[in-house]
Amino acid sequence: MSAAILHAQQNTIAQSIAPDMEAVNTVIRERLHSEVSLVNQIAEYIISAGGKRIRPVLVLLVANAYGYKGTAHHELAAVVEFIHTATLLHDDVVDESSMRRGRQTANALFGNAASVLVGDFLYSRSFQMMVGLNNMRVMQILSDATNVIAEGEVLQLLNMHDPDVTQESYLKVIRSKTAKLFEAAAELGALISGASDDEISAAGEYGRSLGTAFQLIDDVLDYAGDASEIGKNVGDDLREGKPTLPLIYLMENGTPEQRELVRNCIEQGDEQHFDVILAAVTSSGALDFTRREAEIAAKRAADAIAGLPDSVYKQSLMQLCTFAVDRNH
């Protein structure tokens, strides 16, 4: 799909919830405030970096698709963004990343200790906010999600530098680490709208599958993307010894020489052979395979919400499925 069409889709999605996003940004600014200046400085730095804000967008779109008329979705969207931002702060420390969203990571700029502690602040602030909503089901969804995400982070840590990770165990990491917050965001939008349990479950399936598609395309872009477009260093996954789906496919389907090279690169976190690995994942069909898996996940997401009544919000949710797999950043 052309860049122009993708950009138009993004604009359509953004326009459908523009007033809501403005309200969410106001909540974010108000709730970020701390008496400790360094907390303000780092939280502001990472939140203002932007990003696609897909998770809060999901809360808003699903709530609107079910006809929600209150304002709690603004608070929930901000909570979801805070949880996501906390995971980024901690992730970048664990991964020793230096670049995200086209600028220095907070840990590169302010140090690891400050980044971890401000991540903790954002987690605890998000829990203060969800308690304020006084809805036990909301708290259950979000507390379960944060726990599963933490487990996913530890699972990924265990998988680092392990060339024998299977597709199944890698997809479990994706479901925990990435897809779970997408799932929670969509469920929350349905829940506060008074949707039925089946509808909440369908929204969760949409979010989970959409999140899976997003992560798989991120895996592709780490080998086939442009650093200026994806906002981080290409080849970071290889440098960190992360066995993502393209490498796992190559390990299972490549030549003996390719498998040996991949094994060594994952074990050593060796990015010196990035060009050779890139040629191998391209020629072996590993990137095509990963993209197809993302397309399957995106179709599963679209099917999950097929029963929603037609609206501009449903159209935007469907467009997100297309955007997830066709994007270049």
Solvent accessible surface area in square Angstrom, and as a share of the most:
residue,aa,sasa,rsa
1,M,115,0.51
2,S,58,0.37
3,A,71,0.55
4,A,75,0.58
5,I,91,0.46
6,L,10,0.05
7,H,110,0.49
8,A,54,0.42
9,Q,24,0.11
10,Q,58,0.26
11,N,61,0.31
12,T,50,0.29
13,I,11,0.06
14,A,56,0.43
15,Q,131,0.58
16,S,21,0.14
17,I,2,0.01
18,A,49,0.38
19,P,102,0.64
20,D,23,0.12
21,M,31,0.14
22,E,126,0.57
23,A,31,0.24
24,V,0,0.00
25,N,59,0.30
26,T,73,0.42
27,V,21,0.12
28,I,2,0.01
29,R,116,0.42
30,E,116,0.52
31,R,95,0.35
32,L,8,0.04
33,H,108,0.48
34,S,14,0.09
35,E,164,0.74
36,V,88,0.51
37,S,87,0.56
38,L,77,0.38
39,V,20,0.11
40,N,44,0.23
41,Q,103,0.46
42,I,0,0.00
43,A,0,0.00
44,E,72,0.32
45,Y,40,0.15
46,I,11,0.06
47,I,3,0.01
48,S,55,0.36
49,A,26,0.20
50,G,24,0.23
51,G,40,0.39
52,K,76,0.32
53,R,37,0.13
54,I,11,0.06
55,R,37,0.14
56,P,0,0.00
57,V,14,0.08
58,L,0,0.00
59,V,0,0.00
60,L,0,0.00
61,L,0,0.00
62,V,2,0.01
63,A,0,0.00
64,N,25,0.13
65,A,8,0.06
66,Y,51,0.19
67,G,44,0.42
68,Y,40,0.15
69,K,188,0.80
70,G,33,0.32
71,T,99,0.58
72,A,27,0.21
73,H,6,0.03
74,H,26,0.11
75,E,27,0.12
76,L,0,0.00
77,A,0,0.00
78,A,0,0.00
79,V,0,0.00
80,V,0,0.00
81,E,2,0.01
82,F,0,0.00
83,I,0,0.00
84,H,21,0.09
85,T,1,0.01
86,A,0,0.00
87,T,14,0.08
88,L,12,0.06
89,L,3,0.01
90,H,43,0.19
91,D,13,0.07
92,D,5,0.02
93,V,25,0.14
94,V,86,0.49
95,D,13,0.07
96,E,129,0.58
97,S,11,0.07
98,S,57,0.37
99,M,52,0.23
100,R,66,0.24
101,R,63,0.23
102,G,47,0.45
103,R,85,0.31
104,Q,94,0.42
105,T,4,0.02
106,A,5,0.04
107,N,17,0.08
108,A,47,0.36
109,L,84,0.42
110,F,51,0.21
111,G,29,0.28
112,N,80,0.41
113,A,73,0.57
114,A,15,0.12
115,S,0,0.00
116,V,55,0.31
117,L,115,0.57
118,V,4,0.02
119,G,0,0.00
120,D,66,0.34
121,F,38,0.16
122,L,0,0.00
123,Y,50,0.19
124,S,62,0.40
125,R,46,0.17
126,S,0,0.00
127,F,63,0.26
128,Q,112,0.50
129,M,3,0.01
130,M,0,0.00
131,V,84,0.48
132,G,65,0.62
133,L,47,0.23
134,N,141,0.72
135,N,53,0.27
136,M,152,0.68
137,R,94,0.34
138,V,1,0.01
139,M,50,0.22
140,Q,100,0.45
141,I,19,0.09
142,L,0,0.00
143,S,43,0.28
144,D,72,0.37
145,A,0,0.00
146,T,18,0.11
147,N,92,0.47
148,V,41,0.24
149,I,3,0.01
150,A,53,0.41
151,E,101,0.45
152,G,0,0.00
153,E,46,0.21
154,V,85,0.49
155,L,51,0.25
156,Q,26,0.11
157,L,102,0.51
158,L,126,0.63
159,N,21,0.11
160,M,30,0.14
161,H,84,0.37
162,D,49,0.25
163,P,13,0.08
164,D,92,0.48
165,V,13,0.07
166,T,72,0.42
167,Q,48,0.21
168,E,138,0.62
169,S,44,0.28
170,Y,16,0.06
171,L,43,0.22
172,K,106,0.45
173,V,4,0.03
174,I,3,0.02
175,R,110,0.40
176,S,12,0.08
177,K,41,0.17
178,T,18,0.10
179,A,0,0.00
180,K,42,0.18
181,L,5,0.02
182,F,2,0.01
183,E,16,0.07
184,A,1,0.01
185,A,0,0.00
186,A,0,0.00
187,E,31,0.14
188,L,0,0.00
189,G,0,0.00
190,A,0,0.00
191,L,26,0.13
192,I,30,0.15
193,S,27,0.17
194,G,67,0.64
195,A,17,0.13
196,S,58,0.38
197,D,101,0.52
198,D,117,0.61
199,E,69,0.31
200,I,8,0.04
201,S,68,0.44
202,A,33,0.25
203,A,2,0.02
204,G,1,0.01
205,E,46,0.20
206,Y,0,0.00
207,G,0,0.00
208,R,72,0.26
209,S,1,0.01
210,L,0,0.00
211,G,0,0.00
212,T,11,0.07
213,A,0,0.00
214,F,10,0.04
215,Q,40,0.18
216,L,3,0.01
217,I,0,0.00
218,D,55,0.29
219,D,1,0.00
220,V,2,0.01
221,L,12,0.06
222,D,0,0.00
223,Y,2,0.01
224,A,59,0.46
225,G,20,0.19
226,D,70,0.36
227,A,37,0.29
228,S,98,0.63
229,E,87,0.39
230,I,28,0.14
231,G,6,0.06
232,K,60,0.25
233,N,53,0.27
234,V,44,0.25
235,G,2,0.02
236,D,8,0.04
237,D,12,0.06
238,L,0,0.00
239,R,71,0.26
240,E,13,0.06
241,G,0,0.00
242,K,26,0.11
243,P,7,0.04
244,T,6,0.03
245,L,1,0.01
246,P,0,0.00
247,L,0,0.00
248,I,4,0.02
249,Y,37,0.14
250,L,0,0.00
251,M,27,0.12
252,E,93,0.42
253,N,85,0.43
254,G,8,0.08
255,T,65,0.38
256,P,89,0.56
257,E,128,0.58
258,Q,42,0.19
259,R,88,0.32
260,E,95,0.42
261,L,39,0.19
262,V,1,0.00
263,R,76,0.28
264,N,65,0.33
265,C,1,0.00
266,I,1,0.00
267,E,71,0.32
268,Q,132,0.59
269,G,14,0.13
270,D,28,0.15
271,E,80,0.36
272,Q,167,0.74
273,H,73,0.33
274,F,33,0.14
275,D,110,0.57
276,V,81,0.46
277,I,0,0.00
278,L,52,0.26
279,A,62,0.48
280,A,7,0.06
281,V,0,0.00
282,T,79,0.46
283,S,91,0.59
284,S,33,0.22
285,G,18,0.17
286,A,0,0.00
287,L,18,0.09
288,D,82,0.42
289,F,35,0.14
290,T,0,0.00
291,R,78,0.29
292,R,126,0.46
293,E,51,0.23
294,A,0,0.00
295,E,82,0.37
296,I,97,0.49
297,A,2,0.01
298,A,6,0.05
299,K,128,0.54
300,R,107,0.39
301,A,0,0.00
302,A,22,0.17
303,D,79,0.41
304,A,26,0.20
305,I,9,0.05
306,A,60,0.47
307,G,78,0.75
308,L,14,0.07
309,P,88,0.55
310,D,129,0.67
311,S,34,0.22
312,V,68,0.39
313,Y,57,0.22
314,K,23,0.10
315,Q,107,0.48
316,S,1,0.00
317,L,0,0.00
318,M,59,0.26
319,Q,45,0.20
320,L,3,0.01
321,C,9,0.05
322,T,42,0.24
323,F,3,0.01
324,A,0,0.00
325,V,15,0.08
326,D,44,0.23
327,R,4,0.01
328,N,59,0.30
329,H,61,0.27
